[in-house]
Amino acid sequence: MEAFCKGLSEIWENRWLTNNGPLLQRFRNRLGIFFETDSLCLFNNGTQALQIALRGMEISGEVITTPFTFVATAHALTWNNIQPVFVDIEPEYYTIDPEKVEAAITPRTTAILAVHVYGHPCRLNALADIAKRYNLKLIYDAAHAFGMKIEGQNIAHYGDVSMFSFHATKLFHSSEGGMLVFQKAALKETFDFLKNFGFKNEIEVVSAGTNAKMNELQALMGIQVLSYFQEIKEKQKRIAELYRSRLQEVPGILLPPPPCLEVDYNFGYMPIEVEREKFGITRDELYKRLKEWNVFARRYFYPLICDYLCYRHLPVKDPLPVARRVADRILTLPIYDSLELSDVETICDIIRDLHSMGEKGRVGN
Ligand SMILES: Cc1ncc(COP(=O)(O)O)c(C=O)c1O
């Protein structure tokens, strides 16, 4: 808090609120060290970052993506007049199924837009192999994956470009904000023009850009949160481990498999699946009952994107059996660094009690 107020005074003294100010430059430098690259750009949010990535890379036609994600993933395509082609996900970690991706490729396909759902890494090698064989761009929506590493390598270094969201609900945030990390250094200039109306200099406009710049207040917030990132992650790890140990024995509560050894997770989300037959009540009933106890879980992601009114007209060839089942059963439990472990225990006790009551209710039926 004190450091944040000091930063506010600095902004005040600088008389510089936006347009590549000194705090933005500092934030970008610190992220460059964190991600071990200069090939990154900052934006006012993740959605616009993704839109600009697609525009800057001249993606067109059809892009294969997942229906089990936040709606912004598909919207970024639609805003660029690109048709999203939804294919199914894998049952364990809820990421896009590479076999389904390959089956959906047509002559109009130009890219794959995969999502590291809840920070679970996609099948990186399989997707890279498909992208290479079919000459497709590989774009990752890494909105949930800040700070993740695979065998010591930051997740941002897979694929052609990765988008990170710094929204306030994320493990790492700048109140609102977004970032692209990319492999081809030349893209930096293209993205920088696009986020600033296409201005090259005071009198030259080289592309029909938009306004997607991060401002100084956002950068200040990002700098502050970055300095606590490791601490936040450790706390969330303890919370996730407690949830796991308390819920793994509850009949009808399914947890994703434990973290793989080669992956350094960020513990940003705590997803569970509710199997009605074994748990006793449905996911929606559990969601409502938790709310009565002031426990605000989220049905994240439900409904599937292809079921939203604005996407229903799209042809979906894949029947999406896994995504449909998961969307009907998924619930993400509260997880944030100031959540007390005693509160996690209480939440787990409520869930266990609701299971027992559901059991009794079924016996009574
Ligand atoms: C998977 C996913 N993609 C995209 C976004 C959009 O990011 P933002 O809210 O920063 O625009 C979000 C988050 O909000 C998200 O969870």
The ligand as a Gaussian input file, in Angstrom:
#p B3LYP/6-31G(d) Opt

LIG

0 1
 C       -8.962000     -17.454000     -21.214000
 C       -9.129000     -15.971000     -21.278000
 N       -8.927000     -15.338000     -22.450000
 C       -9.039000     -14.012000     -22.562000
 C       -9.361000     -13.229000     -21.478000
 C       -9.516000     -11.758000     -21.663000
 O       -8.580000     -11.018000     -20.947000
 P       -8.915000      -9.520000     -20.455000
 O       -9.970000      -9.627000     -19.402000
 O       -7.615000      -9.036000     -19.907000
 O       -9.362000      -8.751000     -21.629000
 C       -9.581000     -13.851000     -20.232000
 C       -9.882000     -13.116000     -19.017000
 O      -10.495000     -12.378000     -18.608000
 C       -9.478000     -15.252000     -20.129000
 O       -9.719000     -15.877000     -18.990000

